[in-house]
Amino acid sequence: MDTTPEAEEPNEEPRWWSVGKEPDATPPEQGTGLPPGFHITFTPPSAPEPVDLRAQDRRVRARRWLLIHGAGAGIGYAFGLGPSMAAFLDTLGPGAPAAGLALAGFGWFGAELIGERYVRILPSRLRPAAHWALHIPMSTALLATALHAPNALS
């Protein structure tokens, strides 16, 4: 009698989740990646970026300030205030940047003082124009300092 136990052959293929599964030696057929039928892929939209209202508000205020004071400096140059400030700054030499900033400071202080006391007497629709007109000397002094004072921008 033969005492060697025979290897039992399994009567079915091992399950796909089994650990001891042998890899198939035949390569998969090409072009059969998806089963036949309709394939719909849904891609959800990306989340919207949060809007930073503070930065947007800062940009709007900076543009408005630049527009108002740039127009004031242009009017000051058109009426001769800018060239007279430039001639004054040219005579000062190295002290011109400090004198130009002092002129701008006096212009700002005068505009705020007059605006606080007397502009409120005007009708409400004229107040923004009056404030703009009062800031023309300050804007012109700043532009004249930037353009004509030696080493003012460096």
C-alpha positions as CSV (number, residue, x, y, z in Angstrom):
1,M,0.0,0.0,0.0
2,D,1.1,3.5,-0.8
3,T,1.4,5.7,2.2
4,T,2.3,8.9,0.4
5,P,-0.6,11.3,0.7
6,E,-1.6,12.7,-2.7
7,A,-1.9,16.4,-3.1
8,E,-5.5,17.3,-3.2
9,E,-6.4,19.4,-6.2
10,P,-8.9,22.1,-5.5
11,N,-12.1,21.6,-7.5
12,E,-12.5,25.3,-8.1
13,E,-10.4,28.4,-8.7
14,P,-9.2,30.3,-5.6
15,R,-11.2,33.4,-4.9
16,W,-9.9,36.8,-5.9
17,W,-9.5,37.9,-2.3
18,S,-7.4,34.9,-1.4
19,V,-3.8,35.5,-0.4
20,G,-2.2,32.6,-2.3
21,K,-3.7,33.4,-5.8
22,E,-1.3,32.8,-8.6
23,P,-1.1,35.6,-11.2
24,D,-2.5,34.9,-14.6
25,A,0.1,34.2,-17.2
26,T,-2.1,35.4,-20.1
27,P,-2.1,39.2,-20.7
28,P,-5.5,41.0,-20.5
29,E,-7.3,41.8,-23.7
30,Q,-6.7,45.2,-25.0
31,G,-9.6,47.7,-25.3
32,T,-11.8,46.1,-22.7
33,G,-11.0,48.6,-19.9
34,L,-14.7,49.5,-19.3
35,P,-17.7,47.4,-19.7
36,P,-20.0,48.3,-22.6
37,G,-22.7,51.0,-22.0
38,F,-22.8,54.6,-21.1
39,H,-20.2,56.0,-18.8
40,I,-20.9,59.4,-17.2
41,T,-18.3,61.1,-15.1
42,F,-19.4,63.9,-12.7
43,T,-16.7,66.3,-11.7
44,P,-17.8,68.6,-8.9
45,P,-16.9,72.2,-9.3
46,S,-14.1,73.5,-7.2
47,A,-15.0,75.6,-4.2
48,P,-15.1,79.3,-4.9
49,E,-12.2,81.3,-3.6
50,P,-13.1,83.5,-0.6
51,V,-13.2,87.2,-1.6
52,D,-11.0,89.4,0.6
53,L,-13.2,92.5,0.9
54,R,-10.6,94.4,2.9
55,A,-8.0,94.2,0.2
56,Q,-10.6,95.1,-2.4
57,D,-11.7,98.1,-0.3
58,R,-8.0,99.2,0.2
59,R,-7.4,99.1,-3.6
60,V,-10.5,101.2,-4.2
61,R,-9.5,103.8,-1.6
62,A,-6.0,103.9,-2.9
63,R,-7.2,104.5,-6.5
64,R,-9.6,107.2,-5.3
65,W,-6.9,108.9,-3.3
66,L,-4.5,108.8,-6.3
67,L,-7.2,110.1,-8.6
68,I,-8.2,113.0,-6.3
69,H,-4.7,114.1,-5.3
70,G,-3.3,113.6,-8.8
71,A,-6.1,115.8,-10.3
72,G,-5.4,118.4,-7.6
73,A,-1.7,118.4,-8.4
74,G,-2.4,118.8,-12.1
75,I,-4.7,121.7,-11.4
76,G,-2.1,123.3,-9.2
77,Y,0.5,123.0,-11.9
78,A,-1.9,124.3,-14.5
79,F,-2.6,127.5,-12.5
80,G,1.1,128.1,-11.8
81,L,1.3,127.0,-8.2
82,G,3.5,124.0,-9.1
83,P,6.2,126.0,-11.0
84,S,6.5,128.6,-8.2
85,M,6.9,125.8,-5.6
86,A,9.5,124.1,-7.9
87,A,11.5,127.4,-8.2
88,F,11.4,127.8,-4.4
89,L,12.6,124.3,-3.9
90,D,15.4,124.7,-6.4
91,T,16.8,127.6,-4.4
92,L,17.1,125.5,-1.2
93,G,19.5,122.9,-2.4
94,P,19.9,119.9,0.0
95,G,17.2,121.2,2.3
96,A,14.5,121.0,-0.4
97,P,12.9,117.7,0.6
98,A,12.3,118.8,4.1
99,A,10.9,122.2,3.0
100,G,8.7,120.5,0.4
101,L,7.3,118.1,3.0
102,A,6.7,121.1,5.3
103,L,4.8,122.9,2.5
104,A,2.7,119.8,2.1
105,G,2.1,119.6,5.8
106,F,1.0,123.2,6.0
107,G,-1.3,122.7,3.0
108,W,-2.8,119.7,4.7
109,F,-3.3,121.4,8.0
110,G,-4.8,124.5,6.4
111,A,-7.2,122.3,4.3
112,E,-8.3,120.4,7.4
113,L,-8.7,123.5,9.6
114,I,-10.7,125.4,7.0
115,G,-12.6,122.3,6.0
116,E,-13.6,121.5,9.5
117,R,-14.8,125.0,10.3
118,Y,-16.2,126.4,7.1
119,V,-17.0,123.7,4.6
120,R,-19.9,122.4,6.8
121,I,-21.7,125.8,6.1
122,L,-21.9,124.8,2.4
123,P,-24.7,122.7,0.9
124,S,-24.0,119.0,1.1
125,R,-23.5,118.6,-2.6
126,L,-20.7,121.1,-2.7
127,R,-18.7,119.8,0.2
128,P,-16.7,117.1,-1.7
129,A,-15.6,119.7,-4.3
130,A,-14.6,122.2,-1.6
131,H,-12.5,119.5,0.2
132,W,-10.9,118.6,-3.1
133,A,-10.1,122.3,-3.8
134,L,-8.7,122.8,-0.3
135,H,-6.3,119.9,-0.9
136,I,-4.8,121.3,-4.1
137,P,-1.9,123.1,-2.4
138,M,-0.9,119.9,-0.5
139,S,-1.0,117.7,-3.6
140,T,1.0,120.3,-5.6
141,A,3.6,120.6,-2.9
142,L,4.0,116.8,-2.8
143,L,4.4,116.5,-6.5
144,A,6.8,119.5,-6.7
145,T,8.9,117.9,-3.9
146,A,9.0,114.6,-5.7
147,L,9.9,116.1,-9.1
148,H,12.3,119.0,-8.1
149,A,13.9,118.3,-4.7
150,P,17.3,116.7,-5.0
151,N,17.3,113.0,-3.8
152,A,13.7,113.3,-2.7
153,L,12.7,109.9,-4.1
154,S,15.8,107.9,-3.0
